[in-house]
Amino acid sequence: MRAAIIGAGYAGMAAATELAARGHPVTVFEASRTLGGRARRVESHGYPLDNGQHILVGAYSELLRLMRLVGANPDKLLERRPLGLVFPGRMQLAAPRLPAPLHLAAALLTASGLSFGARLAAVGFMRRMKQAGFRLAGDTTFAELMAQHGQHASVIRYLWEPLCISALNTPPQEASAQVFLNVLRDSLAAKREASDLLLPRTDFSALFPEPAERFVLSRGGEVRRGTAIRAVDWTPYGFQLEGDASGRSYTHVIAAVAPYHLGRLVAKLPRLQPVLEEIGRLDYEPILTAYLGYPQPVRLPGAMVGVGGTAHFLFQRSDDILTAVTSAHGPHLDLPHEALVARIHAEVCGIIGETPPPAWSRVIVEKRATFACRPGVRRPACETPLANFYLCGDYVASDYPATLEAAVRSGIACARLVS
Ligand SMILES: Cc1cc2nc3c(=O)[nH]c(=O)nc-3n(C[C@H](O)[C@H](O)[C@H](O)COP(=O)(O)OP(=O)(O)OC[C@H]3O[C@@H](n4cnc5c(N)ncnc54)[C@H](O)[C@@H]3O)c2cc1C
C-alpha cells in the first residue's frame, strides 16, 4: 500500500499523521513552500504572522490529540483561558472555574451590560436546547432561531451573534441554526474545558503542520513542498499524479485541497463528476485580518476583545502588534486598505485611549476563507464513487462548520478508511 496525500493544510497533515502512526508510509504533496494551507505562516515586516488570525477552543479534541502525538505540546504552544467575552464598556462575561454546566450558568447570570431579563432568557435558551439534544426538527437560520426563542437584542449582539459569525463565518441572517447548535453543544454546553479559549503562542505552520511533517518523515514518509499536482489519473497499476517527478503509482489518494481546487485535480476522473457538481453548489465567505504594528507598546484590556465595528475582534499579538479580524462579507471589504486601517485604529483608540497610529500594517483578505454555512448545506462525504480515492478538508460532511477541527477530523476519518 502506498498512499498519496495532495495538500498539506490541517486536513492533509492530520491524514498523514494518522496514517504514519498506523505504520503506513505516505507521500504528501504541497504546492506551497509553507505548510498549513489557509492556516499558514506569512512573513511580514520581519514578523512571522499568519494568513489570518486563528483561535482554537478546548472542544478541538482531535487537533489537540494529534498535536501531542507529533510532539507539539498544546500546553506550551497555546495559552488556555476560561470562557470569557469582553466588549469594553458594554458587556463582560467570564466563566468561573466551576464544573459544567454551572460555569456557563454562572457566566451568563453574572454577565455585566445585559439586563436581568436578557440573562435569564439566555439561560432558558440553553436549557431548552439541551433538553432537545441540540437538535432542530428542521434547520433554519440563526436569526430565526433567536427570534423563536425570544432572545434579547443585547444578548444576541454581544454573545450569540459573535459566537455564530466567528464559528460559522456566515452572516447571522443566513447562518445555519443547526450547525450553530452543534457548536454550542460541543463547546459551551459540554464539559468546562471544552469552552476554554486556546490562544496561539506561535504561528499556525509551527503549531501543527511542521511538527506533523517531522513525525511523518521519522516514520518513513515524504513531504514534497513546492510540488503542485496538476491532475490525478487512474491506470490499471494504480493512481498516477501529474507533477510527481517520481512517476510512481499509488494505491490510495487522499485529496486534501480546498473544494475550489478540486475540479482541475480530478478532471480525468469522470466518476467524480457528481461530487464536483455537489461541491459546485457551495458558496464561500471571506475573512479579513489586519495586523497593526505600533511604534510603541499598546495594551488591550484582554488578549481577545470584542469590538463589533469594522473589526469584529481585536487580538493582542505581541506587545506592539494588534490583530483585527472581521468575518464574512460586508461593506468593510469595499474600503481601501488605508481607510480600513484608519478605522480600525480609531476603534483601538476608542478602547485604550488616544495612541499614535501604527507604523505599519498588513491587511489580508482571504476571499474564500470558508464555505457559507447555510441551513441544509450539502457537503460531500470522505468516500467517493471511485474506490480508494478520498476527500478530506473542512468542507467535507461533518457536524462542524469549516474549522481546523473539522479539517483535522476529516483527515483522520480518511486515514481510517484507507488503513
Ligand atoms: C482568515 C481565516 C481565519 C480563520 N480562523 C479560524 C479560527 O479561528 N479557528 C478555526 O478553527 N478555523 C479558522 N479558519 C478556518 C481554517 O483555517 C480552515 O478550516 C482550515 O485551515 C482548512 O484546512 P484544509 O486542510 O481543509 O484546507 P487548506 O488549508 O485550504 O489546505 C489545502 C492545501 O492544499 C494545497 N493545494 C491545493 N491544490 C494543490 C495541488 N494541486 N497540489 C498540491 N497542493 C495543493 C494548498 O496549498 C493548501 O496548503 C479560518 C480561515 C481563514 C482563512
The ligand as a Tripos MOL2 file, in Angstrom:
@<TRIPOS>MOLECULE
LIG
   53    58     1     0     0
SMALL
NO_CHARGES

@<TRIPOS>ATOM
      1 C1         -8.5070   34.0950    7.7730 C.3       1 LIG1
      2 C2         -9.0240   32.8140    8.3290 C.ar      1 LIG1
      3 C3         -9.3080   32.7270    9.6930 C.ar      1 LIG1
      4 C4         -9.7820   31.5110   10.2220 C.ar      1 LIG1
      5 N1         -9.9900   31.4250   11.5590 N.ar      1 LIG1
      6 C5        -10.2390   30.2090   12.1040 C.ar      1 LIG1
      7 C6        -10.2540   30.0400   13.5140 C.ar      1 LIG1
      8 O1        -10.0510   30.9710   14.2770 O.2       1 LIG1
      9 N2        -10.4880   28.7870   14.0080 N.ar      1 LIG1
     10 C7        -10.6940   27.7160   13.1830 C.ar      1 LIG1
     11 O2        -10.8740   26.6050   13.7020 O.2       1 LIG1
     12 N3        -10.6990   27.8510   11.8380 N.ar      1 LIG1
     13 C8        -10.4740   29.0650   11.2800 C.ar      1 LIG1
     14 N4        -10.4140   29.2030    9.9190 N.ar      1 LIG1
     15 C9        -10.7220   28.0390    9.0660 C.3       1 LIG1
     16 C10        -9.4860   27.1270    8.8900 C.3       1 LIG1
     17 O3         -8.3630   27.8820    8.5050 O.3       1 LIG1
     18 C11        -9.7870   26.1190    7.7970 C.3       1 LIG1
     19 O4        -10.9730   25.4320    8.1160 O.3       1 LIG1
     20 C12        -8.6710   25.0790    7.6360 C.3       1 LIG1
     21 O5         -7.4000   25.6760    7.6300 O.3       1 LIG1
     22 C13        -8.8980   24.3020    6.3430 C.3       1 LIG1
     23 O6         -7.8830   23.3300    6.2250 O.3       1 LIG1
     24 P1         -7.8780   22.3180    4.9980 P.3       1 LIG1
     25 O7         -6.7140   21.4200    5.2160 O.co2     1 LIG1
     26 O8         -9.2270   21.7160    4.8540 O.co2     1 LIG1
     27 O9         -7.6690   23.2010    3.6750 O.3       1 LIG1
     28 P2         -6.4810   24.1850    3.2630 P.3       1 LIG1
     29 O10        -5.9400   24.8520    4.4660 O.co2     1 LIG1
     30 O11        -7.0270   25.0390    2.1870 O.co2     1 LIG1
     31 O12        -5.3420   23.2290    2.6900 O.3       1 LIG1
     32 C14        -5.2990   22.8160    1.3470 C.3       1 LIG1
     33 C15        -3.8400   22.7090    0.9210 C.3       1 LIG1
     34 O13        -3.7860   22.1180   -0.3790 O.3       1 LIG1
     35 C16        -2.7600   22.7420   -1.1170 C.3       1 LIG1
     36 N5         -3.0400   22.5190   -2.5350 N.ar      1 LIG1
     37 C17        -4.0710   22.9840   -3.2830 C.ar      1 LIG1
     38 N6         -4.0010   22.4920   -4.5340 N.ar      1 LIG1
     39 C18        -2.8890   21.7090   -4.5900 C.ar      1 LIG1
     40 C19        -2.2910   20.9120   -5.6120 C.ar      1 LIG1
     41 N7         -2.8160   20.8570   -6.8600 N.pl3     1 LIG1
     42 N8         -1.1530   20.2220   -5.3340 N.ar      1 LIG1
     43 C20        -0.5960   20.2760   -4.0670 C.ar      1 LIG1
     44 N9         -1.1390   21.0120   -3.0820 N.ar      1 LIG1
     45 C21        -2.2760   21.7120   -3.3130 C.ar      1 LIG1
     46 C22        -2.8740   24.2090   -0.6870 C.3       1 LIG1
     47 O14        -1.6940   24.9230   -0.9800 O.3       1 LIG1
     48 C23        -3.1480   24.0500    0.7980 C.3       1 LIG1
     49 O15        -1.9410   24.0430    1.5420 O.3       1 LIG1
     50 C24       -10.0100   30.4040    9.3580 C.ar      1 LIG1
     51 C25        -9.7540   30.5130    7.9940 C.ar      1 LIG1
     52 C26        -9.2500   31.6990    7.4850 C.ar      1 LIG1
     53 C27        -8.9530   31.7630    6.0210 C.3       1 LIG1
@<TRIPOS>BOND
     1     1     2 1
     2     2     3 ar
     3     2    52 ar
     4     3     4 ar
     5     4     5 ar
     6     4    50 ar
     7     5     6 ar
     8     6     7 ar
     9     6    13 1
    10     7     8 2
    11     7     9 ar
    12     9    10 ar
    13    10    11 2
    14    10    12 ar
    15    12    13 ar
    16    13    14 ar
    17    14    15 1
    18    14    50 ar
    19    15    16 1
    20    16    17 1
    21    16    18 1
    22    18    19 1
    23    18    20 1
    24    20    21 1
    25    20    22 1
    26    22    23 1
    27    23    24 1
    28    24    25 2
    29    24    26 1
    30    24    27 1
    31    27    28 1
    32    28    29 2
    33    28    30 1
    34    28    31 1
    35    31    32 1
    36    32    33 1
    37    33    34 1
    38    33    48 1
    39    34    35 1
    40    35    36 1
    41    35    46 1
    42    36    37 ar
    43    36    45 ar
    44    37    38 ar
    45    38    39 ar
    46    39    40 ar
    47    39    45 ar
    48    40    41 1
    49    40    42 ar
    50    42    43 ar
    51    43    44 ar
    52    44    45 ar
    53    46    47 1
    54    46    48 1
    55    48    49 1
    56    50    51 ar
    57    51    52 ar
    58    52    53 1
@<TRIPOS>SUBSTRUCTURE
     1 LIG1         1 GROUP 0 **** ****
